Amino acid sequence: MKKIVQFICIATSTLLVSSCYNDQLPEVPLPANVSFNKDVQGIFNKNCAGCHKDPTMKPNLSIGNAYNSLMPTDPATGDTYVIPGDAASSELFQAITGNGMQIMPPNGALSNSKIAIIEKWINDGAAKN
């Protein structure tokens, strides 16, 4: 009888653990209009600004400066991290997806939903809203 109880306990434990293995959180729907101030800056604050807050760090993603640091500057000087309307060609998007460069943030990739928010913001024209 003792072996039957042990078997049932082990089998039940195995089923419980294996049933949780593939659980995934549901995808968060993207907002119809992604706002830089409401949606994107918050992602930067939580995941990027710790390293990119120093004025000498490129781009500087601290509050109040992130948008200007990311947007196109004089083409002669470079430092274009976002190409409005073209996420795939934007250095910011390539960095957060690890496409051809070290993935950012280096301590762990952003979630798919955060990446999708940034991608939508860039593809929708990267407005300062």
N, C-alpha and C positions, 0 to 999 in steps of 0.2 A: 504493500500500500504506500509506503514511504517513497519508493521509486516512482510510482505513478504520480504522486503529488509533485515530486521534483521535476519530472518530465513536463507536467502541465505548467508549472511555474516558469521553467526555462522556455518552453514553446510560446507561452503568452508574452514573456519579456521580449523574446526575439521578434515576434509579430508587432509588438508595440514600437520597438525601436526601428524596425525596418519600415513601418508605415509612416514614420516621421521623417525618414531620410530624404524623400523627394518632395516634401512640402515646400511650397514657394509662396511668398507673399504675392498677392495679386498686383499686377501693374497699376500704378497710379495714373489715371488719365491726365493727359497734358491739358493745361488751361488753353482755352481758345486763343487768348492773347497773352503771350508771355511778357511779363514786365521785368525790365532790368532791375529796378529798385525793389520790387516785391519778391521776385523769384530768383534771379541770377545773382544779385549781390549777396543774398543770404547764403547761397552755395559757396561763394568765394569766402565769405566771413568764416564759415564753419570749416572749410576744407583747404583753403589756399592762403589766406591772409596771414596765418602764423609765420610763414616763410616770406611771403611776398608783401610785407608791410614796410620794409626798409626802403627809403626813397632811392637807394642805389640799386636795389633788386629790380630786375626787369621781368615782367611788368609789375608795377607797384599796384597791388590789389586791395590796398587799405580803403576803408570807407571814405567816400568823397573823392577818391582819386582813381578808382578802378576803371570806370568807363573811359576817361581820357587816356589812361595808360594803354588800353586795349585797342582803341580806334586808330584808323589810318592816320599817319602823320605825313609830313613831306616825304615823298618817295625817295628823295635823295638821301635822307637820313635813315631810312629803314624803320625798324621797330613797328611793323604792322602785324598785330596778333590776330585781328579779326577782319575778315573781308565780308562786309555786309552782303547778305544774300547768298553766300557761298561757304557754308560750314566746312565742307570737305577740304577746301583749300586754305582754310584759316589755321594758323599755327596753334591757336588756343584749342581748337577742336582736335587737331592732330595730337596735341600733348595729352589731353584728357582721355583719348582713346588709345594712346600708345602707337599711333600710326607713323612709323618711321623715326620715332624719337622716344626718349625715356618717358614712361607714363607718369602723369601728374595726377594727384599728388603721389610722391614716391613712397609714402607710408601705406598706400592702399588705394586702389582705383575707386573712382566715384561710382555710385550705383547707376544702373541703366536708366532709371527715371531722371536722375540729375543730369546725366549726359544728354538725354533726350530734351530736357528743358533748355539747356545751353544750345544744342543744335537747332532747335526750333527758333530760339531768339535770334541766332545768327542768320538762319535762312529766311526769317521774316523781316530782315533788314537791320537788325541790331540797333533798334531804337533806344534812345535814352528816355525811358518812360518809367 
